[in-house]
Protein backbone atom coordinates (compact mmCIF):
# COMPACT_ATOMS: atom_id res chain seq x y z
CA UNK A 1 0.00 0.00 0.00
CA UNK A 2 2.84 2.39 0.83
CA UNK A 3 4.54 1.95 -2.55
CA UNK A 4 1.27 2.34 -4.45
CA UNK A 5 0.24 5.40 -2.44
CA UNK A 6 3.58 7.12 -3.06
CA UNK A 7 3.32 6.29 -6.78
CA UNK A 8 -0.21 7.76 -6.83
CA UNK A 9 1.04 10.95 -5.19
CA UNK A 10 3.88 11.28 -7.70
CA UNK A 11 1.70 10.58 -10.73
CA UNK A 12 0.90 13.78 -12.68
CA UNK A 13 -2.60 12.48 -13.46
CA UNK A 14 -5.51 12.36 -11.04
CA UNK A 15 -5.42 9.07 -9.11
CA UNK A 16 -8.14 7.67 -6.86
CA UNK A 17 -6.69 5.49 -4.10
CA UNK A 18 -9.06 3.16 -2.27
CA UNK A 19 -8.17 0.91 0.63
CA UNK A 20 -10.43 -1.69 2.13
CA UNK A 21 -11.34 -0.96 5.75
CA UNK A 22 -11.13 -4.66 6.63
CA UNK A 23 -7.41 -4.64 5.80
CA UNK A 24 -6.67 -2.02 8.47
CA UNK A 25 -5.08 -3.71 11.47
CA UNK A 26 -5.86 -7.17 10.06
CA UNK A 27 -2.46 -7.69 8.42
CA UNK A 28 0.90 -7.11 10.00
CA UNK A 29 4.30 -6.92 8.39
CA UNK A 30 7.45 -4.91 8.04
CA UNK A 31 7.23 -1.72 6.00
CA UNK A 32 10.52 -0.18 4.86
CA UNK A 33 11.22 3.26 6.33
CA UNK A 34 12.63 4.58 3.06
CA UNK A 35 10.36 5.96 0.37
CA UNK A 36 9.69 3.62 -2.54
CA UNK A 37 7.10 3.29 -5.26
CA UNK A 38 5.32 0.41 -6.95
CA UNK A 39 4.48 1.12 -10.57
CA UNK A 40 0.82 1.77 -11.22
CA UNK A 41 -0.64 -0.73 -13.68
CA UNK A 42 1.72 -3.61 -12.86
CA UNK A 43 0.20 -6.77 -11.40
CA UNK A 44 2.05 -8.98 -8.93
CA UNK A 45 2.04 -12.77 -8.81
CA UNK A 46 1.75 -13.25 -5.05
CA UNK A 47 1.49 -17.05 -5.19
CA UNK A 48 2.94 -19.01 -8.12
CA UNK A 49 1.06 -22.00 -9.50
CA UNK A 50 0.53 -24.11 -12.58
CA UNK A 51 -3.06 -25.39 -12.42
CA UNK A 52 -5.32 -22.31 -12.25
CA UNK A 53 -5.01 -18.53 -12.39
CA UNK A 54 -6.95 -16.69 -9.68
CA UNK A 55 -7.11 -12.96 -10.46
CA UNK A 56 -8.09 -10.53 -7.72
CA UNK A 57 -7.20 -7.30 -5.87
CA UNK A 58 -7.70 -5.63 -2.49
CA UNK A 59 -9.12 -7.83 0.26
CA UNK A 60 -9.62 -10.57 -2.32
CA UNK A 61 -5.87 -11.21 -2.29
CA UNK A 62 -6.10 -12.53 1.27
CA UNK A 63 -9.07 -14.71 0.37
CA UNK A 64 -7.22 -16.01 -2.70
CA UNK A 65 -4.06 -16.81 -0.74
CA UNK A 66 -6.10 -18.79 1.79
CA UNK A 67 -7.75 -20.68 -1.06
CA UNK A 68 -4.38 -21.36 -2.71
CA UNK A 69 -3.09 -22.86 0.54
CA UNK A 70 -6.23 -24.99 0.85
CA UNK A 71 -5.74 -26.40 -2.65
CA UNK A 72 -1.98 -26.87 -2.18
CA UNK A 73 -2.87 -29.42 0.49
CA UNK A 74 -4.89 -31.25 -2.16
CA UNK A 75 -2.12 -31.23 -4.76
CA UNK A 76 -3.32 -28.32 -6.92
CA UNK A 77 -1.20 -25.25 -7.55
CA UNK A 78 -3.21 -22.03 -7.71
CA UNK A 79 -1.47 -18.96 -9.13
CA UNK A 80 -2.75 -15.82 -7.41
CA UNK A 81 -2.37 -12.61 -9.43
CA UNK A 82 -2.94 -9.35 -7.53
CA UNK A 83 -3.88 -6.67 -10.06
CA UNK A 84 -3.00 -3.92 -7.50
CA UNK A 85 -4.51 -1.26 -9.78
CA UNK A 86 -7.70 -1.35 -11.84
CA UNK A 87 -7.18 1.52 -14.27
CA UNK A 88 -4.85 0.65 -15.79
CA UNK A 89 -4.82 -3.09 -15.08
CA UNK A 90 -2.05 -5.39 -16.22
CA UNK A 91 -3.62 -7.60 -18.91
CA UNK A 92 -0.28 -8.93 -20.09
CA UNK A 93 0.70 -10.32 -16.69
CA UNK A 94 -2.64 -12.09 -16.36
CA UNK A 95 -2.48 -13.41 -19.94
CA UNK A 96 1.01 -14.81 -19.23
CA UNK A 97 -0.39 -16.59 -16.19
CA UNK A 98 -3.41 -17.84 -18.13
CA UNK A 99 -1.15 -19.21 -20.88
CA UNK A 100 0.65 -21.20 -18.19
CA UNK A 101 -2.38 -22.51 -16.23
CA UNK A 102 -5.16 -22.60 -18.88
CA UNK A 103 -7.83 -22.04 -16.21
CA UNK A 104 -9.26 -18.80 -14.83
CA UNK A 105 -11.19 -17.62 -11.79
CA UNK A 106 -11.79 -13.90 -11.23
CA UNK A 107 -12.52 -12.94 -7.63
CA UNK A 108 -13.80 -9.55 -6.57
CA UNK A 109 -15.73 -8.13 -3.67
CA UNK A 110 -18.13 -5.96 -5.66
CA UNK A 111 -21.51 -7.14 -6.86
CA UNK A 112 -21.40 -9.76 -9.59
CA UNK A 113 -23.53 -7.74 -12.03
CA UNK A 114 -21.55 -4.85 -13.52
CA UNK A 115 -18.62 -5.38 -11.14
CA UNK A 116 -15.10 -4.77 -12.42
CA UNK A 117 -14.44 -8.51 -12.33
CA UNK A 118 -16.86 -8.90 -15.23
CA UNK A 119 -14.74 -6.52 -17.29
CA UNK A 120 -11.56 -8.39 -16.36
CA UNK A 121 -13.13 -11.72 -17.29
CA UNK A 122 -14.54 -10.38 -20.56
CA UNK A 123 -11.23 -8.91 -21.72
CA UNK A 124 -9.31 -12.04 -20.76
CA UNK A 125 -11.76 -14.22 -22.69
CA UNK A 126 -11.46 -11.95 -25.74
CA UNK A 127 -7.66 -11.83 -25.66
CA UNK A 128 -6.82 -15.23 -24.19
CA UNK A 129 -9.58 -17.57 -25.36
CA UNK A 130 -7.10 -19.90 -27.05
CA UNK A 131 -5.46 -20.55 -23.66
CA UNK A 132 -8.65 -21.63 -21.89
CA UNK A 133 -9.18 -25.34 -21.21
CA UNK A 134 -12.23 -24.71 -19.00
CA UNK A 135 -14.99 -22.10 -18.78
CA UNK A 136 -13.80 -19.22 -16.57
CA UNK A 137 -15.60 -18.48 -13.30
CA UNK A 138 -16.39 -15.23 -11.53
CA UNK A 139 -16.79 -15.04 -7.77
CA UNK A 140 -18.36 -11.89 -6.37
CA UNK A 141 -20.76 -10.63 -3.74
CA UNK A 142 -24.49 -11.03 -4.10
CA UNK A 143 -26.45 -8.51 -6.18
CA UNK A 144 -27.96 -6.94 -3.08
CA UNK A 145 -27.67 -3.62 -1.25
CA UNK A 146 -25.15 -3.55 1.59
CA UNK A 147 -27.05 -4.45 4.78
CA UNK A 148 -26.62 -2.65 8.09
CA UNK A 149 -26.30 -5.89 10.08
CA UNK A 150 -22.67 -7.08 10.38
CA UNK A 151 -23.77 -10.71 10.15
CA UNK A 152 -25.69 -10.12 6.93
CA UNK A 153 -22.86 -8.02 5.52
CA UNK A 154 -20.42 -10.89 6.16
CA UNK A 155 -22.81 -13.30 4.48
CA UNK A 156 -23.17 -11.17 1.35
CA UNK A 157 -19.44 -10.51 1.04
CA UNK A 158 -18.24 -13.94 2.14
CA UNK A 159 -16.23 -15.52 -0.65
CA UNK A 160 -15.09 -18.67 1.15
CA UNK A 161 -17.77 -21.15 0.10
CA UNK A 162 -18.35 -19.63 -3.31
CA UNK A 163 -14.64 -19.39 -4.09
CA UNK A 164 -13.89 -22.99 -3.14
CA UNK A 165 -16.82 -24.25 -5.25
CA UNK A 166 -15.76 -22.15 -8.26
CA UNK A 167 -12.13 -23.32 -8.07
CA UNK A 168 -13.25 -26.92 -7.73
CA UNK A 169 -15.60 -26.60 -10.73
CA UNK A 170 -12.92 -25.03 -12.97
CA UNK A 171 -10.23 -27.52 -11.94
CA UNK A 172 -12.55 -30.49 -12.52
CA UNK A 173 -13.62 -29.42 -16.01
C-alpha positions as CSV (number, residue, x, y, z in Angstrom):
1,X,0.0,0.0,0.0
2,X,2.8,2.4,0.8
3,X,4.5,2.0,-2.5
4,X,1.3,2.3,-4.4
5,X,0.2,5.4,-2.4
6,X,3.6,7.1,-3.1
7,X,3.3,6.3,-6.8
8,X,-0.2,7.8,-6.8
9,X,1.0,11.0,-5.2
10,X,3.9,11.3,-7.7
11,X,1.7,10.6,-10.7
12,X,0.9,13.8,-12.7
13,X,-2.6,12.5,-13.5
14,X,-5.5,12.4,-11.0
15,X,-5.4,9.1,-9.1
16,X,-8.1,7.7,-6.9
17,X,-6.7,5.5,-4.1
18,X,-9.1,3.2,-2.3
19,X,-8.2,0.9,0.6
20,X,-10.4,-1.7,2.1
21,X,-11.3,-1.0,5.8
22,X,-11.1,-4.7,6.6
23,X,-7.4,-4.6,5.8
24,X,-6.7,-2.0,8.5
25,X,-5.1,-3.7,11.5
26,X,-5.9,-7.2,10.1
27,X,-2.5,-7.7,8.4
28,X,0.9,-7.1,10.0
29,X,4.3,-6.9,8.4
30,X,7.4,-4.9,8.0
31,X,7.2,-1.7,6.0
32,X,10.5,-0.2,4.9
33,X,11.2,3.3,6.3
34,X,12.6,4.6,3.1
35,X,10.4,6.0,0.4
36,X,9.7,3.6,-2.5
37,X,7.1,3.3,-5.3
38,X,5.3,0.4,-7.0
39,X,4.5,1.1,-10.6
40,X,0.8,1.8,-11.2
41,X,-0.6,-0.7,-13.7
42,X,1.7,-3.6,-12.9
43,X,0.2,-6.8,-11.4
44,X,2.0,-9.0,-8.9
45,X,2.0,-12.8,-8.8
46,X,1.7,-13.3,-5.1
47,X,1.5,-17.0,-5.2
48,X,2.9,-19.0,-8.1
49,X,1.1,-22.0,-9.5
50,X,0.5,-24.1,-12.6
51,X,-3.1,-25.4,-12.4
52,X,-5.3,-22.3,-12.2
53,X,-5.0,-18.5,-12.4
54,X,-7.0,-16.7,-9.7
55,X,-7.1,-13.0,-10.5
56,X,-8.1,-10.5,-7.7
57,X,-7.2,-7.3,-5.9
58,X,-7.7,-5.6,-2.5
59,X,-9.1,-7.8,0.3
60,X,-9.6,-10.6,-2.3
61,X,-5.9,-11.2,-2.3
62,X,-6.1,-12.5,1.3
63,X,-9.1,-14.7,0.4
64,X,-7.2,-16.0,-2.7
65,X,-4.1,-16.8,-0.7
66,X,-6.1,-18.8,1.8
67,X,-7.7,-20.7,-1.1
68,X,-4.4,-21.4,-2.7
69,X,-3.1,-22.9,0.5
70,X,-6.2,-25.0,0.8
71,X,-5.7,-26.4,-2.7
72,X,-2.0,-26.9,-2.2
73,X,-2.9,-29.4,0.5
74,X,-4.9,-31.3,-2.2
75,X,-2.1,-31.2,-4.8
76,X,-3.3,-28.3,-6.9
77,X,-1.2,-25.2,-7.6
78,X,-3.2,-22.0,-7.7
79,X,-1.5,-19.0,-9.1
80,X,-2.8,-15.8,-7.4
81,X,-2.4,-12.6,-9.4
82,X,-2.9,-9.3,-7.5
83,X,-3.9,-6.7,-10.1
84,X,-3.0,-3.9,-7.5
85,X,-4.5,-1.3,-9.8
86,X,-7.7,-1.4,-11.8
87,X,-7.2,1.5,-14.3
88,X,-4.9,0.6,-15.8
89,X,-4.8,-3.1,-15.1
90,X,-2.1,-5.4,-16.2
91,X,-3.6,-7.6,-18.9
92,X,-0.3,-8.9,-20.1
93,X,0.7,-10.3,-16.7
94,X,-2.6,-12.1,-16.4
95,X,-2.5,-13.4,-19.9
96,X,1.0,-14.8,-19.2
97,X,-0.4,-16.6,-16.2
98,X,-3.4,-17.8,-18.1
99,X,-1.2,-19.2,-20.9
100,X,0.6,-21.2,-18.2
101,X,-2.4,-22.5,-16.2
102,X,-5.2,-22.6,-18.9
103,X,-7.8,-22.0,-16.2
104,X,-9.3,-18.8,-14.8
105,X,-11.2,-17.6,-11.8
106,X,-11.8,-13.9,-11.2
107,X,-12.5,-12.9,-7.6
108,X,-13.8,-9.6,-6.6
109,X,-15.7,-8.1,-3.7
110,X,-18.1,-6.0,-5.7
111,X,-21.5,-7.1,-6.9
112,X,-21.4,-9.8,-9.6
113,X,-23.5,-7.7,-12.0
114,X,-21.5,-4.8,-13.5
115,X,-18.6,-5.4,-11.1
116,X,-15.1,-4.8,-12.4
117,X,-14.4,-8.5,-12.3
118,X,-16.9,-8.9,-15.2
119,X,-14.7,-6.5,-17.3
120,X,-11.6,-8.4,-16.4
121,X,-13.1,-11.7,-17.3
122,X,-14.5,-10.4,-20.6
123,X,-11.2,-8.9,-21.7
124,X,-9.3,-12.0,-20.8
125,X,-11.8,-14.2,-22.7
126,X,-11.5,-11.9,-25.7
127,X,-7.7,-11.8,-25.7
128,X,-6.8,-15.2,-24.2
129,X,-9.6,-17.6,-25.4
130,X,-7.1,-19.9,-27.0
131,X,-5.5,-20.5,-23.7
132,X,-8.6,-21.6,-21.9
133,X,-9.2,-25.3,-21.2
134,X,-12.2,-24.7,-19.0
135,X,-15.0,-22.1,-18.8
136,X,-13.8,-19.2,-16.6
137,X,-15.6,-18.5,-13.3
138,X,-16.4,-15.2,-11.5
139,X,-16.8,-15.0,-7.8
140,X,-18.4,-11.9,-6.4
141,X,-20.8,-10.6,-3.7
142,X,-24.5,-11.0,-4.1
143,X,-26.5,-8.5,-6.2
144,X,-28.0,-6.9,-3.1
145,X,-27.7,-3.6,-1.2
146,X,-25.1,-3.5,1.6
147,X,-27.0,-4.4,4.8
148,X,-26.6,-2.7,8.1
149,X,-26.3,-5.9,10.1
150,X,-22.7,-7.1,10.4
151,X,-23.8,-10.7,10.1
152,X,-25.7,-10.1,6.9
153,X,-22.9,-8.0,5.5
154,X,-20.4,-10.9,6.2
155,X,-22.8,-13.3,4.5
156,X,-23.2,-11.2,1.3
157,X,-19.4,-10.5,1.0
158,X,-18.2,-13.9,2.1
159,X,-16.2,-15.5,-0.6
160,X,-15.1,-18.7,1.2
161,X,-17.8,-21.1,0.1
162,X,-18.4,-19.6,-3.3
163,X,-14.6,-19.4,-4.1
164,X,-13.9,-23.0,-3.1
165,X,-16.8,-24.3,-5.2
166,X,-15.8,-22.2,-8.3
167,X,-12.1,-23.3,-8.1
168,X,-13.3,-26.9,-7.7
169,X,-15.6,-26.6,-10.7
170,X,-12.9,-25.0,-13.0
171,X,-10.2,-27.5,-11.9
172,X,-12.6,-30.5,-12.5
173,X,-13.6,-29.4,-16.0
